[in-house]
């Protein structure tokens, strides 16, 4: 049954604002259609997930997107969503909540999100994380490994194994705090890496 579900998702084609269409690949992907919901028509390399007045510790996520040839790739849409400082997804227009944003890589393949450090779900053993998706305009879309933080006590060795699939590269990031108290993580992405049915 899982195989049929995965096949159905691979054949699912979603449409958004300008009429472009991308196929969802990579197997079962709960909520992948939300990547297209309310995506702005104009995107830049820098985007804000959490507003400046959102409670929580400031966090900058940035990285470089590279193709299978290891060259930086311009024009790739990176989509991210996360919990707030209480570990919940604040109500939004989709189940992803309101802490969500899109970035489009620049000529150097670079993207950046300004946000807060997410909290873990209340009363659970799931570590802090930021969900990540890639949209290759005119081609495909898929989810990649979540960003998780290697200083999170919930990221035990056994749980870490559940998070490390290297979908789009390694999502385990080392957060560093600067003199202004802002956390920073680097999440580089390799297009199609370990994504089933990617061509």
Phi, psi and omega in degrees: 000319180301320180297319178295320178297316179298318179297318179299320180292323180296331181270352181289132178240126181252152179239152175220183191333303188272008177089355177295155183225133177231143179272138174278123177238173174101007178092189183308134184213091182293121177084009181300333180297339181291345176303327185269343187286119179064022176295126180299149178290328180247126181234151175235177182289336178250138181215159181244122175276308180254136179295164182295339180260008176291127179299144177133171179280131181298143180218136172247127174249128175212163180183180178241134176261128180236150176280181179294344176271006178074007178272141175303142186240122179275149171084010177275135178268124175251127181244138181220147173212159190199173173277170176267194183288352176257002178081020178238160176269105182299142187308133176219196182277347176230173179293347176285350179081191183264350178270083184208152180196166180234140174232147176243125185297145179275190184295342177263008180076014187268143174221162180206140171238135171257128187201202171239162175286125183287152174267158174291158176302142179298140174055042178218179179248013178277125183291167174305140181201159173235123178285141183229139175227155175240137173237114176265101187307132180080001183233275188213168170222152183195158175271152176239174181304136174302153165284125170234161190247126186287355175261005181281120181299338177284346180275069179288164179305320181289319179290324178304321180298331178287341184258343187260097176241353181056038172284109182075019182103184186276122179271353179282115186244152178257105181283139176232140181256130180273182184295338179271003179080018180261128175285151179220134172227150177251120177235092177281153185231134172250119185300128174076357183298121179058029177259113179302144177065016177279133179225000000 
